[in-house]
Amino acid sequence: VNMKKNEPLTIQIKEKENKLVSIIFEGKFNIESVPFFDDKYYGLINSDIKTIHLDFKKLSYIDSSGIGALIRALNVAKKSDIEFILYDVQDEIHKILQQAYIEKYFTFRESGPT
């Protein structure tokens, strides 16, 4: 499996009906891209949203820094009563989350809204 570790992270944010926001990831989520994610994510939290979908279909890589950012994002969502769902997580990414013993904290779904 090609993990494409040299791809920068791109994030596209789509605001939907019913106070739902979809965050579409592409590339690698690592120590270099965490500040970029934090900027985008914490800017959303202040808005009036009820559900956040993180679309990982095109996420090629995640490291411990990306995992830490995900956990912080989940905790902030829970404190704000925002539903936090990971969509279309690729097998390699799912294995990394399992190896970090954190997949039990997340809700996973297939074919998320794009």
C-alpha positions as CSV (number, residue, x, y, z in Angstrom):
1,V,0.0,0.0,0.0
2,N,1.4,3.4,-1.0
3,M,0.9,5.7,2.0
4,K,1.9,8.8,0.0
5,K,3.6,10.4,3.0
6,N,4.7,13.4,0.9
7,E,1.2,14.7,0.1
8,P,0.2,17.8,2.0
9,L,-3.2,17.8,3.7
10,T,-6.1,19.5,2.0
11,I,-9.3,20.1,3.8
12,Q,-12.6,21.0,2.1
13,I,-15.5,22.1,4.3
14,K,-19.1,21.8,3.1
15,E,-21.9,23.1,5.2
16,K,-25.1,21.2,4.8
17,E,-28.7,21.5,5.8
18,N,-29.8,20.5,9.4
19,K,-26.7,22.1,11.0
20,L,-24.3,19.5,9.5
21,V,-20.8,20.2,8.4
22,S,-18.7,17.8,6.3
23,I,-14.9,18.0,6.5
24,I,-13.3,16.3,3.5
25,F,-9.6,15.2,4.1
26,E,-7.2,14.5,1.3
27,G,-3.5,13.6,1.7
28,K,-1.6,13.1,5.0
29,F,-2.6,14.1,8.5
30,N,0.6,14.5,10.4
31,I,2.5,16.9,12.6
32,E,3.0,19.4,9.8
33,S,-0.8,19.5,9.0
34,V,-2.2,19.5,12.5
35,P,-2.1,23.4,12.9
36,F,-3.9,23.7,9.5
37,F,-6.6,21.2,10.7
38,D,-6.9,22.9,14.1
39,D,-7.4,26.3,12.4
40,K,-10.2,25.0,10.2
41,Y,-11.9,22.9,12.8
42,Y,-11.9,25.2,15.8
43,G,-13.3,28.0,13.5
44,L,-16.3,25.8,12.9
45,I,-17.0,24.8,16.5
46,N,-18.2,28.3,17.3
47,S,-20.9,28.1,14.6
48,D,-24.3,26.6,15.3
49,I,-23.7,23.0,14.1
50,K,-25.0,19.8,15.5
51,T,-23.1,17.2,13.4
52,I,-19.6,16.9,12.0
53,H,-18.8,14.4,9.4
54,L,-15.1,13.8,8.7
55,D,-14.7,12.2,5.3
56,F,-11.5,10.1,5.2
57,K,-12.0,8.5,1.8
58,K,-9.0,10.3,0.4
59,L,-6.9,10.4,3.6
60,S,-3.7,8.5,2.7
61,Y,-1.8,8.7,6.0
62,I,-2.2,9.6,9.7
63,D,0.5,9.7,12.4
64,S,0.4,10.1,16.2
65,S,0.0,13.9,15.9
66,G,-3.0,13.6,13.6
67,I,-4.5,11.0,16.0
68,G,-4.0,13.4,18.9
69,A,-5.7,16.2,16.9
70,L,-8.6,13.9,16.2
71,I,-9.0,13.0,19.8
72,R,-8.9,16.7,20.8
73,A,-11.5,17.5,18.1
74,L,-13.7,14.7,19.3
75,N,-13.6,15.9,22.9
76,V,-14.4,19.5,21.9
77,A,-17.4,18.2,19.8
78,K,-18.7,16.1,22.8
79,K,-18.4,19.1,25.1
80,S,-20.5,21.1,22.6
81,D,-23.0,18.3,22.1
82,I,-21.9,17.9,18.4
83,E,-22.2,14.5,16.9
84,F,-18.7,13.5,15.5
85,I,-18.6,10.8,12.8
86,L,-15.7,9.4,10.7
87,Y,-16.8,8.4,7.2
88,D,-15.1,6.1,4.6
89,V,-12.0,5.3,6.7
90,Q,-9.6,3.3,4.5
91,D,-8.3,0.0,5.9
92,E,-4.8,1.3,6.5
93,I,-6.0,4.3,8.5
94,H,-8.4,2.1,10.4
95,K,-5.6,-0.3,11.4
96,I,-3.5,2.7,12.6
97,L,-6.5,3.8,14.8
98,Q,-6.9,0.3,16.1
99,Q,-3.2,0.0,16.9
100,A,-3.5,3.2,18.9
101,Y,-6.4,1.6,20.8
102,I,-8.6,4.6,20.1
103,E,-11.1,3.3,17.5
104,K,-13.6,2.5,20.2
105,Y,-14.0,6.2,20.9
106,F,-15.1,7.1,17.3
107,T,-18.2,6.4,15.3
108,F,-17.5,5.0,11.9
109,R,-19.8,4.9,8.9
110,E,-19.5,4.1,5.2
111,S,-20.2,6.3,2.2
112,G,-20.7,9.6,3.9
113,P,-22.3,12.7,2.4
114,T,-20.0,14.6,0.1
